[in-house]
């Protein structure tokens, strides 16, 4: 019957995440937050309004933090791949 479920174990989604993938994803999110903050803090310069407080400029520095997180994730992934290649050889 088509409505019956298979009797064997159900295979879940494969875990293809490599070391460093989490850092890269977090870095992208932090970078995006910093990029939006940068656009928001630059807008008053073009619109002729009062600038935002210093906190807004500090949040825009998250772009660099996000870039550093993503770069650390890439380096961690590269190191894991090199270790795996050495073990296979």
URZI-V836303 format. One line per field, one symbol per residue. ss: DSSP state (H for helix, E for strand, L for the rest). burial: I if it has 9 or more other ideal C-beta (glycine too) atoms within 8 Angstrom, else O. Layout:
ss: ???
burial: ???
This chain:
ss: LLLLLLLLLLLLLLLLLLLLHHHHHHHHHHHHHHHHHHHHHHHHHHHLLLLLLHHHHHHHLHHHHHHHHHHHHHHHHHHHHHHHHHHHL
burial: OOOOOOOOOOOOOOOOOOOIIOIIIIIIIIIIIIIOIIOIIOOIOOOOOOOIOOOIIOIIIIIOIIIIIIIIIIIIIIIIIOOOOOOOO
